[in-house]
Amino acid sequence: MRHVPSVSRAVTPRPPRRGQIRTVISEPSRQVVIYSGNMLNDIPGEHVITMDVVDQTEALCVEVSDNSWIRYTWLDHFANEELGEVVGEVSEDLMSTVNTRLFMVIATS
């Protein structure tokens, strides 16, 4: 019988990606969509920009699914280490809609 030594490797968590829906470790029931671009998300120690994902439609929301909406005016930020597991993903088309809606809110006088 041949002996194969086991090699333990530290697994480095991957940085968050734009469009991922993730939990927040300190608030497990809270979900956020990663809004910032991957260039920012890849910087160690930097915070990522997020938007809340809610389970009830409210003003200024974009529908993700039958029971979740992105509240695009609720911007927040978290360190990578504060984000939990990936629970979903938003398409590029929907992220583009979010961009347009947020821009309309900011640019409208």
Backbone torsions as a table, in degrees:
resi	resn	phi	psi	omega
1	MET	NA	131.9	-178.6
2	ARG	-90.4	134.7	179.7
3	HIS	-96.2	125.7	177.9
4	VAL	-110.8	116.5	-179.4
5	PRO	-65.0	140.8	177.6
6	SER	-84.4	140.5	179.7
7	VAL	-118.6	120.0	177.1
8	SER	-96.4	131.7	-179.5
9	ARG	-122.0	137.2	175.5
10	ALA	-73.0	131.7	178.8
11	VAL	-94.4	118.6	178.4
12	THR	-87.0	123.3	179.9
13	PRO	-63.4	142.4	178.8
14	ARG	-74.0	144.6	177.4
15	PRO	-66.5	155.6	178.1
16	PRO	-62.9	150.7	179.4
17	ARG	-114.1	145.2	177.7
18	ARG	-55.6	132.4	178.7
19	GLY	94.0	-11.1	176.3
20	GLN	-71.3	143.2	170.0
21	ILE	-102.5	124.2	-175.2
22	ARG	-131.4	156.9	172.7
23	THR	-82.7	165.9	175.9
24	VAL	-111.0	123.7	-172.9
25	ILE	-56.6	-43.5	-177.0
26	SER	-74.1	-18.0	179.1
27	GLU	-134.8	78.9	-170.8
28	PRO	-55.6	-26.1	-179.7
29	SER	-83.6	-10.0	-179.7
30	ARG	-85.1	134.4	175.5
31	GLN	-121.7	143.1	179.0
32	VAL	-134.5	152.5	172.6
33	VAL	-101.9	137.6	178.4
34	ILE	-76.0	117.8	-176.9
35	TYR	-99.2	-34.5	-176.7
36	SER	-65.7	155.6	-179.7
37	GLY	-72.3	156.2	-176.1
38	ASN	-62.5	-25.7	177.9
39	MET	-62.3	-44.2	176.1
40	LEU	-68.8	-41.9	-176.7
41	ASN	-62.4	-25.7	-178.2
42	ASP	-81.7	-9.7	-177.2
43	ILE	-79.5	117.8	-179.8
44	PRO	-60.5	136.5	177.3
45	GLY	81.3	-5.5	-179.7
46	GLU	-87.1	153.3	175.8
47	HIS	-86.1	149.8	175.1
48	VAL	-104.1	150.9	-179.7
49	ILE	-92.8	134.4	-175.8
50	THR	-130.5	167.2	171.8
51	MET	-132.6	142.9	-179.8
52	ASP	-69.1	143.3	171.3
53	VAL	-108.8	120.8	-174.6
54	VAL	-114.6	161.8	-177.3
55	ASP	-101.7	7.8	175.3
56	GLN	-134.0	138.8	178.3
57	THR	-71.7	139.5	178.2
58	GLU	-139.4	174.1	177.2
59	ALA	-59.4	146.1	176.5
60	LEU	61.8	48.5	176.8
61	CYS	-123.9	155.2	172.6
62	VAL	-120.2	131.1	-176.9
63	GLU	-72.9	130.6	176.0
64	VAL	-97.8	-44.5	179.7
65	SER	-151.4	-171.6	-178.6
66	ASP	-59.7	-27.1	-176.1
67	ASN	-132.4	27.2	174.4
68	SER	-150.5	145.0	-176.9
69	TRP	-137.7	147.4	174.1
70	ILE	-91.8	124.8	175.9
71	ARG	-92.3	90.4	-166.9
72	TYR	-73.7	-9.5	175.2
73	THR	-95.0	-1.8	178.3
74	TRP	-99.0	75.4	178.8
75	LEU	-81.2	141.7	177.8
76	ASP	-145.5	179.7	176.4
77	HIS	-146.2	147.7	179.8
78	PHE	-141.4	149.1	169.0
79	ALA	-72.0	150.6	179.6
80	ASN	-51.5	-38.6	-176.2
81	GLU	-68.2	-16.9	-179.4
82	GLU	-85.7	-9.8	-177.4
83	LEU	-92.0	138.4	179.5
84	GLY	-94.4	-145.9	-173.4
85	GLU	-72.1	156.6	174.8
86	VAL	-79.9	125.5	-179.0
87	VAL	-116.2	-0.4	179.1
88	GLY	178.2	179.6	178.9
89	GLU	-148.8	143.9	-179.8
90	VAL	-104.8	137.6	-178.9
91	SER	-67.9	158.9	176.5
92	GLU	-60.6	-37.4	179.3
93	ASP	-62.0	-43.1	179.6
94	LEU	-69.3	-37.2	176.4
95	MET	-63.7	-34.9	176.7
96	SER	-64.8	-40.3	176.1
97	THR	-62.7	-42.9	177.6
98	VAL	-60.0	-45.4	177.9
99	ASN	-55.9	-48.6	-177.6
100	THR	-62.4	-45.8	-178.7
101	ARG	-64.6	-42.6	179.2
102	LEU	-63.9	-42.6	178.8
103	PHE	-61.1	-41.0	179.5
104	MET	-62.1	-38.5	179.8
105	VAL	-68.2	-43.2	-176.2
106	ILE	-73.3	-38.8	-172.1
107	ALA	-89.0	-12.0	-177.3
108	THR	-82.0	129.4	178.2
109	SER	-104.2	NA	NA
